Amino acid sequence: MDFQIVSGIPLPKGTGRPRKYDINIEAMDVGDMVMIPIDKSKVDSEVIIIRNFVRRYAKKNSGTKFTTRKIEGGVGVWRIS
């Protein structure tokens, strides 16, 4: 089987998996907090998803730090630096 090599074809943009929670952490300043309302029975599993999203963002954007906590009524995300 022969394959043809073609030049000049741009790489299609990867779509990836869409975010489950569209948290606008890019707009947060130090000291800001965003509250994500989540049912009490689902908080334990959903906080892991939110923490992973925040960690990925902080890793890609050095100089930003966040903390995520379970709070009454859902999950809170604070920007700490």
N, C-alpha and C positions, 0 to 999 in steps of 0.2 A: 504494500500500500504506500503510495507516494503522497506527501503533504507539501503544500505550496507555502512558501514563506512570503508574507506580504509586509511591506514597510509603510509607515505613515498612518496607521490605524490607531486613533487615540483609545486609551483604556477607558472603558465605561466606568462611571462613578458607582462605587459600591453603595447599596442602599442600607445594608445592615438591618438590625432588628430595631423597631421603633421603641422609644422610651415608654415605660409603663406609666411613669409619673413625669409630667412635663414641668419640672421644677426650674424656675428661672434663676439659678444660682449665679449666673454671669453678672446679673445686675445687683447682687448683694454687696454691701459695704461691710467693713469690720464692725461687729456688734449687731448686725441685722439678724433677724430670725424669721424663718418661714415655717408655718405649721401645716402639716399634711393631715387632714382628718381621715382617720381609719377606724373601722369597727374594732372594738376591743378584742373580739375573738380572732381577728386576723393580724393584729399588731406584731406578734412575734415573728411571723414569716415575712411580712411586708417591710419591717424595719431592716432586714438583711438586704433586700432589693435596693432600698433607698441608700443605705450605707455604701453598698458597692458602687452605685451611680456617683455618689459624692466623692468617694475615694478615686475613681477613675478621672473625674474632673480635676481634682486637686493634683493628681500625678501629672496630668497633661499641662497644667497651669501652675508652674512652680511659684512659690511665694504665697499661695492661697492655702489656708487651713480651715477645716470645718469640724464641727462635732455634731453628732446625731444622738438624740435621746428619745426614749419613749416618754410621752407626757400624757396627761389626762386628755382623752379625746383623739389621740393619734400619735404622730411623730413630729418632733421639732428638729430643725437643722439650723445651726448657728454658724456664722462665719467668724472665726476667731483671729485670723490674720490674713 
